[in-house]
Amino acid sequence: MRKIWWKILCIVIIFYVIIIGLTGPVPRLAIINESIRNTYFHVALWLAMTFLLFVSMIFSIRYLNKGRINDDDIASELTKSAIFFGILGCLTGSVWANYTWGDPWPNDPKLNGAAVGILMYLAYLLLRSSFEDDQRRARISSVYNIFAFAVFIPIIYILPRLTDSLHPGSGGNSTFGSYDFDNNIRKVFYPAVIGYILLGLWLAELRIRIKRINRVREETMITEHQSLK
Amino acid sequence: MLLYVVSTIFVCYLSFNLRRNQLTPIVWNTLFWIILLFTAVNAIAKSFSQERHGRLLYYYNLCSPQAIIISKIIYNSLIMLMLSGMGFIFYAFVMGNPVGDMLLFAVCGLLSSIGFASVLTLVAGIASKADNSATLMAVLSFPIILPMLLMTIKLAKNALDGLDWSVSTDEISTLLSIDLIVITLSYLLFPYLWRS
């Protein structure tokens, strides 16, 4: 088996996050109360998603420079697992919002930005599915992927800070660093981010391998077909 | 295209005819920018798909992709400026003109025309490579253009209320930086699109 250690690390970290995250000590805050434990899931998922999209963009740039189809496979599968995390992040955020802000989908610029961001990446998948030729699909969707990431960052991280938002870091709310972020939370939060990133990479890796196997199978089928003729 | 803007505005005018007094400045503003957005998508979607294959090949031999994307962006920006100017005159003519600060509104129109044109030119380039380009154009461009649209509406709202310029420097600088980012990206990425 090649390099299994990081998968084991990933499983250990995720179990650690779930167990310590749900039972460990957390600071008491008004309104938020015990729901602060959601930081380990909601916030960490969003950070992991941004990281995965960033890596995906780097592979798209690499594809445009080098022209190897493998780079594009990696970029597209990373985007898929990032979208999966994004939807999970929306759901956990929705649960949290329901109990602290009293509404599962409050009219908040960050939420709307997140929805637009996910739509943008779903459009990326649609764009991919509308091409027949591999190289052509790879080149054009790489261009779109880079473009989309450059728009995604302002939507999620810059625009909400300019307006009033319920999220920390805007409209008079403090940012995370000063946000009673004590050591108990740090001990679980940073491993959580790393754990989700590893999980996302693992998901993407499995799908990339399936894709490669399918490609080789198709090629061998074509050559067999031709030799039969 | 001018006819398209005018007829859309006229349809809106007739639809709001029943309750004229309900047309608050906010509705006026939003309606105007949405009409412009749809006009822009329709006008610019054609900029690549309209051209025949032979002519594209001719361009390909003639000059560099950077020159082509820059010229397309400039051309589309001019078209958008013309359309939004004429659209605004006709819109103000039939729907009334509540704008407090015309200069700020004009700046807003200028920035958004350039922004819409540059985003949509690149997206039109992407969409024209696929088969069902009309649907793809809408799906790809709306999420990308949304932050720009929201900023524009906010800036135009300030212009409508005649607020001081210092209030809206934030919006102006954000719009300007989005425009710059988009144009630079188009400049860098278009050569890869052009090759296929």
Interface residues (C-beta under 8 A of the other chain):
Chain A: L64 G113 V116 G117 L119 M120 A123 L126 L127 S130 F131 Q135 R136 R139 I140 S142 V143 Y144 I146 F147 A148 A150 V151 P154 I155 I158 L159 L162
Chain B: L122 I126 K129 A130 D131 N132 L136 V139 L140 F142 P143 I144 L146 P147 L150 M151 D170 T174 I178 I181 V182 L185 L189 Y192 L193 R195 S196
